[in-house]
Amino acid sequence: MVKDLTIALFALATGFTLSGIIANVYQLVTGRHEKLAETANLALMMFAGPSLLLENAAASLRSRSCTMFGFWLAAAVSAYWSFVLGLFLLNIVVVLQA
């Protein structure tokens, strides 16, 4: 049970880290408000989405344009999205090692 929890937490942390790295590199390269083509933007948001979702939810909570429930709902969706992204990345690492 502890091993499963450790793997789940590691997958969550891996997903958040990957999302944050991709989101920050994108913002450094293109500028914060610039958009790519629709297909490229969709592909980017699949990986950078959890970080940007949590960032936007925190900004909305600070500006009081979002309720506490809305913030925690966005945080839960972001955490689950990061968990799935982390599992995907860990699965790729395991397959490449075999």
C-alpha positions in Angstrom: 0.0 0.0 0.0 2.8 2.4 0.8 4.6 1.5 -2.4 1.4 2.3 -4.4 0.9 5.6 -2.6 4.6 6.5 -3.3 4.2 5.7 -7.0 1.0 7.8 -7.2 2.6 10.8 -5.5 5.6 10.4 -7.7 3.4 10.3 -10.8 1.5 13.4 -9.6 4.8 15.3 -9.0 6.2 14.2 -12.3 3.1 15.4 -14.1 3.2 18.8 -12.4 6.9 19.2 -13.1 6.5 18.3 -16.8 3.5 20.6 -17.1 5.4 23.5 -15.4 8.5 23.1 -17.5 6.5 23.0 -20.8 4.3 26.0 -19.8 7.3 28.1 -18.7 9.4 27.3 -21.8 6.4 28.1 -24.0 6.0 31.5 -22.2 9.7 32.3 -22.4 9.9 31.5 -26.2 6.7 33.0 -27.5 5.7 35.6 -24.9 2.8 35.3 -22.5 -0.1 36.4 -24.8 0.9 35.1 -28.1 -1.0 32.1 -29.6 0.2 29.4 -31.9 -1.8 27.8 -34.6 -4.9 26.0 -33.3 -3.4 22.4 -33.6 -0.1 23.4 -32.1 -1.9 25.2 -29.2 -4.1 22.1 -28.5 -1.0 19.8 -28.5 0.8 22.2 -26.2 -2.2 22.5 -23.8 -2.4 18.8 -23.4 0.9 18.9 -21.6 1.0 22.5 -20.2 -2.6 22.6 -19.1 -2.4 21.5 -15.5 0.1 24.2 -14.7 -1.8 26.9 -16.5 -5.1 25.9 -15.1 -3.8 26.1 -11.5 -2.0 29.4 -12.3 -5.2 30.9 -13.7 -7.3 29.6 -10.8 -5.0 31.1 -8.3 -5.0 34.5 -10.1 -8.8 34.4 -10.2 -9.0 33.6 -6.5 -6.6 36.5 -5.7 -8.7 38.9 -7.7 -11.8 37.6 -6.1 -13.4 36.7 -9.4 -13.6 33.0 -8.3 -15.2 31.3 -5.4 -13.2 29.1 -3.0 -15.1 26.1 -4.3 -14.2 27.0 -7.9 -10.5 27.3 -7.0 -10.4 23.9 -5.3 -12.3 22.3 -8.1 -9.8 23.6 -10.6 -7.0 22.4 -8.3 -8.5 18.9 -8.1 -8.9 18.8 -11.9 -5.3 20.0 -12.3 -4.0 17.4 -9.8 -5.8 14.6 -11.6 -4.6 15.8 -15.0 -1.1 16.0 -13.7 -1.4 12.5 -12.2 -2.5 11.1 -15.6 0.3 13.0 -17.4 2.8 11.7 -14.9 1.6 8.1 -15.3 2.0 8.5 -19.1 5.5 9.8 -18.8 6.5 7.1 -16.3 5.0 4.4 -18.6 7.2 5.8 -21.5 10.3 5.6 -19.2 9.5 2.0 -18.2 8.9 0.9 -21.8 12.1 2.6 -23.0 14.2 0.8 -20.3 12.9 -2.6 -21.3 
